């Protein structure tokens, strides 16, 4: 007997969308809820901005040493018709955006409202992007995370370019998302303009160009010739906004130049032998000062290449260190910090979302994307994480600051929103535990990976990669001066203090490992020691040279040149101690070259040697 045929019941579009996580409720509800989130984001930003303008001088009269004061001064000069000699910084923010905001009044309230509107637009864009990637629930979570991000809120009233840059980056992604879906040429032109304006705001967003190329060729891999015209238009419209500024700089400098001439200084800060991976230590280290002083004679790119060739492992470890620090929950303040944010009563009473929490959710979104193979099945998710990873790499090429990380936070919120949409829906218990493990892994990475690496693994790695510590040739001095030290920058947080006592002896050995062709013998040796404590005094004896020290923050002592077997050995004897004097030791370095009262300690004395040699060594790259 023939069995009756049974036609499969086709799922409705709505049911399929629910199963895939695409839709949870009608689009009218989504639009209404998204509007409420965007309005709330605008309200939060305006309230906090106005409170900070009333309470924080940095919002209306920033210190002359800050970038905010520099941008405002440059904007006022542009308004008065005085263009700078060259556009040193990327010019859009201070030569176009700020002058428009200050056209009729210099009141900070205008800037606060405009940047609040841009912040609200970013929240709206994050919601739309999240909805396109993984459904309306993901869109709402993305918008909510972006609306409640603490750093996105409290940066609003300040004359810093990060809010504008976050707008460019998010809507560049939105335009590319639309261009990949609809394949319209005008969308590629618009995306190119957005990238061009983003580069004019901060130049590291050139990093998005290879991401776009890779994703487009991956999508059109069966007929790659279709990708050529859109990409050509994209490149042309990326260059268009930059041409006037590049032409101006080229005319002023007399050589081919881009829209900014500050690239060397920014690279130098984060890529010299004394560099810290994050933060800015003021004053800048001596190596940076010397490199910048001689930049015209020896380009920064030549200096960095020279250092890489001399110490490739140490150079690559620094790049990895910066990349890992990008994902750490710690904020590295510059210009403004959470202290400034605390001057707003709303920021004090309402606990907005810290960046570490958003990074954790974003990483969970990336890990769950690997778990569900979303990178292969959804080109928008591939593009999202391409943007995030290449942006992280571009910042790591310089150095890590909270404000450098801020522009990509909206995209991190989108990734976090995608994860929450998966994690907080009904599912089998087994899959729920899978997502819970992913969340715990992301939390461990965001909150513990960098501290564990820097304290447990970095000292041992640097002992192998850089066994002699820092040996930096300061070749612009009268003689061939070499800076030698075994410690890191103070801003890294590895320094600890040790109270000095009568009769204490500290033995410190420095290794001398630099190229010295025809440099002659050592003719001078200077020891620099930072000292801590209050109302103190003591007698310091270094290799027989005595110095009475009282309430000094830093000690500089000239001692007889002593070098044996490419080592310099110092013996510091402490006596006549009064008060609570302290010397510093760095726990992030352990070369075994510091002894306290005859015992080797697992940290290094914070001390710097400056050694002068008879003849000047001609540096690599000098013509």
Phi, psi and omega in degrees: 000133183284128180285138178296137179286139180245119179280131178295139179280120181282136178289143174291161180300324181292319180295319178297322180295320180295316181298325181273358181082016186277324184218143180239331181209166183302156184297332180297318178295319180300313181297320180295313180294321178296320178298318179297319179296316181295317179297318177298320178298316178297318181296313178303314183295319179294315182298310180297318181298315181292324177294320180290324176298325180283335189246339188242115179302333180297340181276336182235339178214071186295155178298148184294343182272358183267159174295330180299314179296321179298313180299316181296318179296317179295321179296317179295324177295319178297318179298327180274002177090009180257096178284150179293162178303315170218158174278098183287305175277163173303130201271347191300314189295314186267347180251348179233301187292305181297317176301323177295320179290334183252019185296317183254338181204149176266012179299132179291346181293327179296312178300320181297317180292316181297315180288334172294319177296318177297320178297319177294322177297323177297318178299316179298314179297321178298321178297316180293319180295314178300321179294322179292326183282314188217026174101171187292327178297316177298323178297317180293318178297319179299314180296320182294316178299318180293321180294328186258007178294123184298314186290326176294329181283308189280351173281349190304312187279352188270148181280065178235147190281356190296322180296316178296319181295322177297325177295311180301314185294315182295316182280340167297314178298317180299317180294320178293322177300316178292321181295321179292328181280312189265341177056043176259135184294325182294333176291324176293323176296316179297319178297321178298318177298318179298318177295321178299315178292326177295318178296323178292342177272313171208128193289347184290349181283002165304339182299339182284342183299310178296330177297312180299315180301311183297315182293318181295315179292330176292317180294321182259032186294337180279336177214075190294342180295336178295338183277346189292312182295312177303319181290324177297314177297321180300316181292316181300313182285341171291322182282331187306308182295338184275341188299315181300318181289321178295320179296320179298312180296321179297318179295319184286323183271342181079011177214160182301127185217156175272189181288354179218151179241015186265003186302320182298317182296318182291320177295322184295321182301318186260005185220043172240166186302339180262001189297142167265150181292334182216155178080168178236119178268122179252129001288161179295153180296153183304323181300317178299314182300317181291316180300316182289326179298324183256023186300322182291328180280317180231107182302150180300324179299324178292319178300312183295318178298319178300314179296319179300318180292329179282319184225068184299320182294317179294320178297313181293326177297322178296319179295317177296319180301317180293319180296318178294322180294331178304325184267005181276150183289344183292136174266133177253098189288154174202129186073304176224163184212186177296337175298317176298318180299326181294350177281354173265127181295327179293320178293330180283325187268331182251126184275094176284169189282123177287158182298324180301320179295319179292322177296319178301312180294322179296315177297321177299322176297319178294317179295319179291330175296322174293317182298320182262006180056037180290335180296331180272330188263342184227108185295331178295323179290323175297316178296320180302309183283337170297315177301312185296312184293317181289329174294317178300319178294322181293321177291323180295338176291342179252264176197163189263126171225155179301320183286335175288330181277337187303316186301336181264358181301320176304323177290326173297323177296323177297314178299319177295322177295322176298319179295315181297324178296328177280318188287326188259022175251166182293133180201169177294149184302324182297315180291325177302317179293328175299313180293326178296319177296321177298317179297318179295321177298316179295321178296317178298321181292316184288326188255339187234340186300310183290314177301320179293316180297312187291330182265326186262327188247324184300316179302319180291319179296317181291333174296328178273317185284326184222070188296338181263005184073205181275122171235098185245123181277115177265079196279001180268358179285172183301313175255181178280094184266134179241131175266127182232128176202157181248003185252168177262179178291146182300326186297342181289341176090010180272351183285138172228155184257152176231125180292138180270144180229157177302133177085359180291140177235129178240123178252125183232128179248134176247138177264136180253110183220078175223160180289122181224086177266116179060036181270348178079191183270163178289132182244346180207146180221123181239133178253130175245128182231122169284138183234140178244174179113170179228144178050058184231166170201152175195165178256125181251128177242117179241109180051040177092348177269121185256148178209127176274128186239131179217116173053042177255141179277333180213139182244133175238122188228126176272128183230158181300137178299125178223111177223126181220125180054042178059034175224149175240119183251128179239141174239117181257121179247132184251133177208169178053049183282132173229139182079215184230062178292150183220142166253161185252147177230144184254115181282350179274000176227137179214089178263354184072026183249015177235129177236137176242117182052043174086356181249131178289131182252153183277037177205171185243143176297134176280102182206145181237134174253137170243117183245134177255137177244166189295317188242148181281130177274126179287117184290156177297132175098346181285135182265000000 
